[in-house]
Amino acid sequence: MTPLKTSTGRRPVVLIIGAGFGGLFAARSLAGTAVDVILIDRHNYHTFTPLLYQVATAGLDPSHIAYPVRAIFRRDKNVRFLMGEVEAIDTAAREVTVRANGDAHRLQYDALIAAAGSVTHYFGLEQTARHAFGLKELSEAVILRNHILKQFEQAAWSDDPAYREASTTLVVVGGGPTGIETAGALLELSRHVLQNEFTGATGSLRPRVILVEASDRLLASYPVRLQEAARRQLQSLGVEVILGEPVEQADGERLLLKGGQIIPTRTVIWSAGVRASPLAAMLGVPLTPAGRVPVRPTLEVAGLPDVYAVGDMAYVQDGQGDRYPMNIPVAEQQGTLAARNILRRLASRPQESFRYHDRGIMATIGRQRAVAWLYNRVPLSGYPAWLTWLVMHLLWLMGFRNRISVLVNWVWNYLTYDRSARIILEHGGLRRRAEHDALLPPERTVAPEHELEIARR
């Protein structure tokens, strides 16, 4: 085994790209050890992504699911956080170029952990990518929330039934956990809150929420019993479920399905797939079709000494030859193992192979509606699954303040159906400048970073 290379007279530097779950758990595992850690991310906060849909549907404020990275490591003297955009990775020189404050900074490392996560995958549907809304980042959730609220505001002015229908029909594409959670939350927002508050020239609005899935089932990784339970619970809530219908295109006014069905809508939320962050290509190694980096069982990138990839970026197979899923528990456990393997190399000890400890999967659909497959043994649906989901997500949230704020909001929403975060916050000057310069589509008229900054004040 080749020991980790270090420069004489200084502590080894471990550079981590990405402050998502994989990068965060790697940094935590290295905190207080005999290495210097540099954590890089283009945002100064860590996002609890499982609750992004609740920000998008006005159930939670952005600050409830985000936590400053510097606050997480304020007591760890060997962990340094820097905000910037990674522009290049030179594995031969062991150097990462980061753009910050308009300048390019070159950072040297002894070991690198790439944990930049994933991005929305539109499967080559370019027009759909321009008009649909992703839900992978906090800024996207805020933009989507503003867009939905504006559609209802505009519909209230119109006496054209077709315009009102397209403005208040919300379509979610993708029948995975994110898709069904978003659809359920949208239904509760539109039917129990917005429908009661908006009256147009010809009467009240009649919103629709439609979930479209290309395959013939929801929640493909769940047992059939829970797949059917999820479908029934969605439909009992009022969500229209369309199965076996791939999307042909979305143009901002309508959604066209391959079977020929046309759905008039100005709101298409895409949760049908993800692919690894484009940063993976900077490593200069062959990638999988989904853009993931093939790694050894130790999570090292083949042919790149002291370079590890974890989370959604990493492609690694289990003992049966099946790839591990792109989910948060995998990212957390891989981040922890990559950090430990770096420490093992420093100590000239053998590295360990990744073994996933699967605690199960769960998804909430609405109040008292959920499905859960605990430890891949115990199936739950309805109220027990919903209560389990609430407890687990509160425990997983970062920071005591976040947990209390989310709990208070959930209790209030449960008792009243009220969504207090349904406030449209935009910067008019930025909006007009963006429209004038044609930098953004009309429905996304605010630079995400500025909109997010305003929303969190």
Buried (B, 14 or more C-beta within 10 A) or exposed (E): EEEBEBEEEEBBBBBBBBBBBBBBBBBBBBBEBEBBBBBBBBBBBBBBBBBBBBBBBBBBBBBBBBBBBBBBBEEBEBBBBBBBEBBEBEBEEBBBBBBEEEEEBEBEBBBBBBBBBBBBBBEEBEBBBEBBBBBBBBBBBBBBBBBBBBBBEBBBEBEBEEBBBBBBBBBBBBBBBBBBBBBBBBBBBBBBBBBEEBEBEEEEBEBBBBBBBBEEBBBEEBEEEBBBBBBBBBEEBBBBBBBEBBBBBBEBEBBBBEEEEEBBBBBBBBBBBBBBBEBBEBBEBEBEEBBBBBBEBBBBBEEBBBBBBBBBBBBBEEEEEEEBEBBBBBBBBBBBBBBBBBBBBBEEEEBEEBEBEBEBBBBBBBBBBBBBBBEEEEBBBBEEBBBBBBEBBBEBBBBEEBBEBBBEBBEBBEEEBBBEBBEEBBBEEBBEEBEEEEEBEEBBBBBBEBBBBEBBE
